[in-house]
Amino acid sequence: MSELKRALEVPKWTWHCYTRHWRLVVGLSSIASIQRLIVVNWTDRIPHGLALASEVVVMAARIALVVLVWRLAMRGLTLHWRAGRAFARNHWRSLLWQAAFLGAAVLVFEVLAEHVLSQLLPESARQTYLAVLLFLKNPTVIALTFIWCIGLIRQVFRVRAAEEASRPQPSTVDH
């Protein structure tokens, strides 16, 4: 298998995970979407304490999303540092592809969408543009990035079936 093809397994898995669990992903991501739309668009009208409290709620929702997706993604799998070291040694080119893919995503959705395009707009439209952009990015780009990172960890550190079978299994008999 080529290293590019191996690297493409992660975004493919990411998309499958996202579409299979879209209600969970979009539901939790909507908390951040709504908060960003309100707080960014009306920054000067939101009391500082309320804005800070809403950031805590967003962080809790994002942590919940990562924990729940992690549990779904890792169910039935064994992860081990040894598997990660072996993967990095044998498939480092695949990891470079992953870095390139994620770098391209950051370039397009962070640098280009947030910074370059916003500068092309009149000053009066920038805050609303950013609020709407963040509203859209939370359940899509940001959620997919979280899932992608989980998928990458899953691919790199997963103990493969052959390795799993060669490890001594604990006894099922109670003494």
Backbone as CSV, one residue per row, in Angstrom:
resi,resn,N_x,N_y,N_z,CA_x,CA_y,CA_z,C_x,C_y,C_z
1,MET,0.844,-1.179,0.000,0.000,0.000,0.000,0.888,1.239,0.000
2,SER,0.550,2.191,-0.834,1.344,3.419,-0.872,1.092,4.242,0.391
3,GLU,2.063,5.058,0.716,1.940,5.888,1.916,0.860,6.957,1.753
4,LEU,0.652,7.440,0.531,-0.437,8.381,0.287,-1.778,7.705,0.536
5,LYS,-1.916,6.498,0.029,-3.167,5.764,0.235,-3.389,5.494,1.726
6,ARG,-2.337,5.133,2.427,-2.431,4.906,3.878,-2.848,6.200,4.576
7,ALA,-2.262,7.310,4.161,-2.602,8.598,4.770,-4.054,8.973,4.488
8,LEU,-4.545,8.632,3.302,-5.930,8.956,2.949,-6.952,8.126,3.719
9,GLU,-6.509,7.046,4.356,-7.417,6.250,5.185,-7.996,7.089,6.325
10,VAL,-7.187,7.996,6.864,-7.641,8.794,8.009,-8.748,9.776,7.618
11,PRO,-8.586,10.595,6.572,-9.713,11.471,6.214,-10.947,10.679,5.784
12,LYS,-10.742,9.528,5.151,-11.880,8.687,4.772,-12.610,8.195,6.026
13,TRP,-11.857,7.722,7.014,-12.450,7.286,8.275,-13.123,8.472,8.976
14,THR,-12.468,9.635,8.928,-13.013,10.841,9.555,-14.388,11.172,8.988
15,TRP,-14.495,11.157,7.671,-15.768,11.464,7.031,-16.825,10.430,7.410
16,HIS,-16.444,9.164,7.423,-17.379,8.098,7.793,-17.853,8.289,9.238
17,CYS,-16.927,8.581,10.138,-17.282,8.809,11.548,-18.197,10.022,11.681
18,TYR,-17.860,11.091,10.982,-18.664,12.318,11.041,-20.085,12.046,10.554
19,THR,-20.217,11.394,9.405,-21.561,11.175,8.855,-22.341,10.157,9.675
20,ARG,-21.664,9.200,10.256,-22.358,8.190,11.077,-22.863,8.794,12.393
21,HIS,-22.116,9.747,12.931,-22.457,10.337,14.237,-22.739,11.834,14.114
22,TRP,-23.289,12.250,12.976,-23.463,13.676,12.709,-24.357,14.365,13.728
23,ARG,-25.340,13.672,14.256,-26.232,14.325,15.241,-25.447,14.720,16.496
24,LEU,-24.612,13.817,16.972,-23.767,14.097,18.129,-22.796,15.234,17.808
25,VAL,-22.120,15.139,16.684,-21.103,16.125,16.305,-21.726,17.499,16.089
26,VAL,-22.763,17.566,15.295,-23.400,18.854,15.003,-24.090,19.401,16.252
27,GLY,-24.695,18.525,17.027,-25.364,18.973,18.249,-24.410,19.654,19.216
28,LEU,-23.304,18.984,19.536,-22.346,19.593,20.461,-21.625,20.784,19.828
29,SER,-21.351,20.711,18.547,-20.676,21.820,17.867,-21.575,23.044,17.747
30,SER,-22.871,22.840,17.733,-23.810,23.958,17.630,-23.733,24.889,18.838
31,ILE,-23.331,24.349,19.965,-23.164,25.190,21.159,-22.115,26.262,20.865
32,ALA,-20.977,25.835,20.315,-19.927,26.800,19.965,-20.373,27.701,18.816
33,SER,-21.090,27.135,17.855,-21.561,27.940,16.715,-22.437,29.099,17.160
34,ILE,-23.403,28.797,17.988,-24.333,29.826,18.454,-23.610,30.854,19.325
35,GLN,-22.740,30.349,20.205,-21.984,31.258,21.065,-21.118,32.199,20.232
36,ARG,-20.411,31.671,19.232,-19.550,32.505,18.398,-20.357,33.521,17.606
37,LEU,-21.488,33.083,17.069,-22.328,33.995,16.303,-22.758,35.185,17.162
38,ILE,-23.163,34.913,18.382,-23.646,35.973,19.272,-22.500,36.830,19.805
39,VAL,-21.498,36.176,20.384,-20.434,36.923,21.057,-19.563,37.694,20.065
40,VAL,-19.243,37.109,18.939,-18.391,37.811,17.970,-19.162,38.933,17.282
41,ASN,-20.419,38.682,16.966,-21.202,39.687,16.255,-21.577,40.875,17.140
42,TRP,-21.810,40.621,18.421,-22.240,41.684,19.326,-21.280,41.827,20.503
43,THR,-19.992,41.791,20.225,-18.955,41.852,21.258,-19.166,43.003,22.227
44,ASP,-19.451,44.170,21.712,-19.570,45.353,22.561,-20.840,45.361,23.411
45,ARG,-21.791,44.506,23.119,-23.060,44.482,23.866,-23.129,43.352,24.896
46,ILE,-22.174,42.424,24.856,-22.189,41.278,25.770,-21.322,41.612,26.978
47,PRO,-21.881,41.511,28.186,-21.057,41.761,29.378,-19.877,40.779,29.437
48,HIS,-18.746,41.262,29.912,-17.521,40.471,29.942,-17.727,39.137,30.687
49,GLY,-18.392,39.188,31.816,-18.624,37.967,32.608,-19.435,36.930,31.843
50,LEU,-20.433,37.394,31.120,-21.261,36.487,30.318,-20.467,35.907,29.161
51,ALA,-19.652,36.730,28.529,-18.808,36.240,27.434,-17.822,35.191,27.946
52,LEU,-17.250,35.431,29.095,-16.318,34.478,29.692,-17.027,33.169,30.062
53,ALA,-18.195,33.288,30.666,-18.970,32.083,31.020,-19.333,31.285,29.770
54,SER,-19.662,31.983,28.696,-20.018,31.278,27.461,-18.802,30.555,26.876
55,GLU,-17.606,31.092,27.058,-16.383,30.415,26.613,-16.175,29.112,27.389
56,VAL,-16.498,29.129,28.672,-16.388,27.916,29.495,-17.371,26.856,28.997
57,VAL,-18.573,27.275,28.655,-19.573,26.350,28.115,-19.093,25.764,26.784
58,VAL,-18.521,26.597,25.923,-17.991,26.129,24.642,-16.875,25.105,24.874
59,MET,-15.968,25.406,25.796,-14.874,24.484,26.086,-15.418,23.152,26.600
60,ALA,-16.419,23.198,27.453,-17.021,21.965,27.971,-17.668,21.160,26.843
61,ALA,-18.339,21.834,25.929,-18.966,21.144,24.797,-17.909,20.511,23.895
62,ARG,-16.818,21.206,23.673,-15.750,20.656,22.831,-15.074,19.467,23.505
63,ILE,-14.856,19.568,24.799,-14.272,18.435,25.532,-15.217,17.246,25.465
64,ALA,-16.503,17.484,25.656,-17.491,16.401,25.565,-17.467,15.765,24.177
65,LEU,-17.376,16.592,23.142,-17.314,16.069,21.777,-16.099,15.172,21.595
66,VAL,-14.935,15.633,22.014,-13.711,14.842,21.862,-13.807,13.548,22.659
67,VAL,-14.277,13.622,23.889,-14.377,12.413,24.730,-15.355,11.412,24.120
68,LEU,-16.501,11.867,23.682,-17.501,10.947,23.121,-17.042,10.340,21.801
69,VAL,-16.457,11.152,20.930,-15.946,10.613,19.663,-14.792,9.655,19.945
70,TRP,-13.925,9.995,20.892,-12.824,9.103,21.277,-13.382,7.746,21.707
71,ARG,-14.369,7.763,22.558,-14.946,6.493,23.046,-15.538,5.688,21.909
72,LEU,-16.227,6.337,20.991,-16.788,5.641,19.832,-15.680,5.095,18.931
73,ALA,-14.657,5.887,18.714,-13.578,5.512,17.789,-12.692,4.403,18.341
74,MET,-12.513,4.370,19.627,-11.556,3.431,20.218,-12.208,2.178,20.800
75,ARG,-13.507,2.107,20.693,-14.217,0.943,21.226,-13.663,-0.341,20.596
76,GLY,-13.230,-1.260,21.453,-12.737,-2.546,20.986,-11.315,-2.540,20.463
77,LEU,-10.641,-1.396,20.477,-9.269,-1.318,19.987,-8.297,-1.265,21.159
78,THR,-7.087,-1.724,20.911,-6.007,-1.586,21.877,-4.992,-0.618,21.294
79,LEU,-4.619,0.384,22.079,-3.610,1.351,21.664,-2.350,1.098,22.483
80,HIS,-1.200,1.283,21.852,0.061,1.067,22.570,1.150,1.938,21.961
81,TRP,2.041,2.454,22.816,3.162,3.268,22.355,4.021,2.503,21.364
82,ARG,4.218,1.211,21.609,5.044,0.386,20.731,4.491,0.391,19.305
83,ALA,3.187,0.295,19.177,2.557,0.340,17.852,2.789,1.697,17.197
84,GLY,2.729,2.761,17.987,2.973,4.105,17.465,4.404,4.288,16.987
85,ARG,5.345,3.781,17.772,6.751,3.878,17.354,6.977,3.094,16.070
86,ALA,6.403,1.904,15.984,6.561,1.083,14.770,5.917,1.770,13.567
87,PHE,4.743,2.351,13.766,4.076,3.047,12.672,4.921,4.223,12.194
88,ALA,5.425,5.008,13.128,6.242,6.174,12.769,7.518,5.746,12.038
89,ARG,8.099,4.657,12.457,9.322,4.165,11.818,9.036,3.636,10.405
90,ASN,7.937,2.898,10.255,7.630,2.245,8.983,6.813,3.101,8.018
91,HIS,6.089,4.061,8.545,5.163,4.826,7.705,5.314,6.331,7.912
92,TRP,6.530,6.787,8.077,6.757,8.202,8.320,6.296,9.063,7.145
93,ARG,6.344,8.507,5.936,5.870,9.277,4.777,4.360,9.529,4.876
94,SER,3.653,8.554,5.379,2.212,8.720,5.590,1.959,9.852,6.593
95,LEU,2.773,9.922,7.621,2.621,10.991,8.612,2.940,12.356,8.010
96,LEU,3.891,12.394,7.083,4.167,13.654,6.386,2.967,14.075,5.538
97,TRP,2.333,13.112,4.872,1.114,13.416,4.112,0.041,13.961,5.045
98,GLN,-0.122,13.343,6.222,-1.119,13.821,7.183,-0.836,15.270,7.570
99,ALA,0.435,15.559,7.850,0.808,16.933,8.209,0.510,17.884,7.054
100,ALA,0.766,17.453,5.832,0.485,18.291,4.659,-1.022,18.535,4.517
101,PHE,-1.816,17.500,4.693,-3.277,17.651,4.596,-3.787,18.629,5.649
102,LEU,-3.363,18.436,6.897,-3.820,19.317,7.972,-3.288,20.741,7.770
103,GLY,-2.064,20.851,7.293,-1.506,22.172,6.996,-2.298,22.887,5.912
104,ALA,-2.689,22.152,4.886,-3.501,22.743,3.814,-4.853,23.194,4.349
105,ALA,-5.445,22.397,5.230,-6.733,22.772,5.825,-6.596,24.058,6.637
106,VAL,-5.538,24.167,7.410,-5.307,25.388,8.194,-5.104,26.576,7.256
107,LEU,-4.346,26.373,6.219,-4.095,27.446,5.257,-5.398,27.950,4.630
108,VAL,-6.258,27.025,4.218,-7.504,27.408,3.550,-8.513,27.988,4.536
109,PHE,-8.770,27.271,5.635,-9.878,27.649,6.512,-9.509,28.638,7.609
110,GLU,-8.250,28.748,7.941,-7.828,29.717,8.959,-7.231,30.949,8.289
111,VAL,-6.153,30.755,7.582,-5.448,31.893,6.996,-6.283,32.556,5.902
112,LEU,-6.672,31.788,4.898,-7.404,32.363,3.766,-8.799,32.848,4.178
113,ALA,-9.605,31.965,4.766,-10.993,32.306,5.076,-11.111,33.370,6.168
114,GLU,-10.316,33.234,7.239,-10.477,34.173,8.348,-9.694,35.463,8.178
115,HIS,-8.488,35.357,7.653,-7.630,36.536,7.644,-7.568,37.243,6.296
116,VAL,-7.377,36.517,5.232,-7.232,37.161,3.913,-8.580,37.666,3.408
117,LEU,-9.575,36.789,3.355,-10.880,37.201,2.819,-11.525,38.300,3.650
118,SER,-11.363,38.238,4.961,-11.977,39.272,5.796,-11.390,40.652,5.496
119,GLN,-10.122,40.693,5.116,-9.487,41.972,4.801,-9.997,42.567,3.490
120,LEU,-10.611,41.739,2.659,-11.173,42.228,1.398,-12.538,42.879,1.591
121,LEU,-13.119,42.665,2.755,-14.445,43.223,3.044,-14.323,44.611,3.648
122,PRO,-15.378,45.408,3.521,-15.373,46.702,4.212,-15.319,46.476,5.730
123,GLU,-14.710,47.380,6.417,-14.560,47.281,7.876,-15.889,46.981,8.568
124,SER,-16.957,47.587,8.101,-18.270,47.416,8.732,-18.809,45.990,8.600
125,ALA,-18.333,45.217,7.646,-18.841,43.855,7.431,-17.959,42.775,8.056
126,ARG,-16.779,43.119,8.498,-15.816,42.106,8.965,-16.284,41.334,10.190
127,GLN,-16.844,42.030,11.147,-17.265,41.361,12.379,-18.389,40.367,12.083
128,THR,-19.348,40.752,11.290,-20.450,39.857,10.917,-19.927,38.688,10.099
129,TYR,-19.016,38.954,9.162,-18.414,37.883,8.360,-17.742,36.859,9.272
130,LEU,-16.943,37.337,10.221,-16.247,36.434,11.131,-17.240,35.641,11.979
131,ALA,-18.282,36.287,12.459,-19.284,35.595,13.269,-19.956,34.472,12.478
132,VAL,-20.350,34.765,11.250,-20.994,33.755,10.398,-20.003,32.659,10.030
133,LEU,-18.776,33.039,9.709,-17.753,32.048,9.368,-17.526,31.089,10.535
134,LEU,-17.388,31.612,11.733,-17.189,30.751,12.908,-18.427,29.906,13.191
135,PHE,-19.592,30.465,12.944,-20.829,29.697,13.089,-20.796,28.467,12.181
136,LEU,-20.329,28.647,10.951,-20.274,27.549,9.984,-19.100,26.607,10.237
137,LYS,-17.967,27.148,10.684,-16.777,26.322,10.882,-16.901,25.360,12.062
138,ASN,-17.627,25.729,13.109,-17.674,24.881,14.296,-18.219,23.487,14.033
139,PRO,-19.367,23.340,13.391,-19.857,21.978,13.155,-19.221,21.287,11.941
140,THR,-18.393,22.007,11.207,-17.783,21.416,10.011,-16.273,21.305,10.193
141,VAL,-15.562,22.349,9.914,-14.101,22.325,9.899,-13.516,21.960,11.269
142,ILE,-13.970,22.620,12.308,-13.413,22.372,13.633,-13.752,20.962,14.106
143,ALA,-15.005,20.550,13.951,-15.395,19.196,14.356,-14.650,18.136,13.546
144,LEU,-14.541,18.343,12.240,-13.808,17.388,11.399,-12.329,17.324,11.795
145,THR,-11.753,18.436,12.194,-10.356,18.437,12.626,-10.186,17.627,13.911
146,PHE,-11.095,17.791,14.861,-11.041,16.981,16.087,-11.119,15.499,15.743
147,ILE,-12.077,15.147,14.900,-12.265,13.746,14.526,-11.051,13.235,13.754
148,TRP,-10.508,14.046,12.884,-9.325,13.672,12.112,-8.159,13.347,13.051
149,CYS,-7.937,14.185,14.047,-6.849,13.938,14.999,-7.068,12.639,15.762
150,ILE,-8.299,12.378,16.145,-8.614,11.112,16.813,-8.358,9.956,15.854
151,GLY,-8.751,10.111,14.608,-8.507,9.072,13.609,-7.029,8.827,13.377
152,LEU,-6.247,9.885,13.401,-4.803,9.745,13.229,-4.197,8.977,14.407
153,ILE,-4.607,9.311,15.611,-4.139,8.580,16.796,-4.564,7.119,16.690
154,ARG,-5.776,6.900,16.257,-6.316,5.547,16.084,-5.464,4.747,15.100
155,GLN,-5.103,5.371,13.985,-4.301,4.684,12.978,-2.885,4.401,13.483
156,VAL,-2.275,5.369,14.115,-0.869,5.258,14.502,-0.659,4.313,15.685
157,PHE,-1.477,4.419,16.708,-1.219,3.688,17.944,-2.002,2.381,18.082
158,ARG,-2.814,2.063,17.103,-3.632,0.844,17.177,-2.752,-0.390,17.060
159,VAL,-2.978,-1.307,17.969,-2.316,-2.605,17.907,-3.058,-3.418,16.864
160,ARG,-2.340,-3.883,15.857,-2.946,-4.640,14.759,-3.282,-6.058,15.205
161,ALA,-4.181,-6.709,14.504,-4.675,-8.035,14.878,-3.547,-9.045,15.066
162,ALA,-2.569,-9.087,14.187,-1.470,-10.058,14.296,-0.665,-9.806,15.565
163,GLU,-0.420,-8.534,15.863,0.323,-8.179,17.074,-0.498,-8.519,18.310
164,GLU,-1.799,-8.278,18.241,-2.712,-8.565,19.337,-2.727,-10.063,19.647
165,ALA,-2.740,-10.888,18.597,-2.800,-12.340,18.777,-1.511,-12.888,19.385
166,SER,-0.378,-12.246,19.130,0.893,-12.756,19.642,1.151,-12.349,21.090
167,ARG,0.375,-11.413,21.611,0.550,-10.996,23.003,-0.104,-11.994,23.927
168,PRO,0.512,-12.274,25.081,-0.108,-13.204,26.027,-1.449,-12.650,26.512
169,GLN,-2.452,-13.491,26.517,-3.790,-13.085,26.944,-3.961,-13.424,28.430
170,PRO,-4.650,-12.575,29.177,-4.880,-12.878,30.585,-5.779,-14.104,30.714
171,SER,-5.551,-14.825,31.762,-6.345,-16.031,32.000,-7.771,-15.640,32.334
172,THR,-8.706,-16.435,31.841,-10.106,-16.164,32.146,-10.581,-16.964,33.357
173,VAL,-9.712,-17.806,33.898,-10.072,-18.633,35.043,-9.709,-17.884,36.327
174,ASP,-10.655,-17.762,37.238,-10.377,-17.109,38.526,-9.679,-18.103,39.446
175,HIS,-8.703,-17.600,40.205,-7.974,-18.459,41.146,-8.454,-18.216,42.528
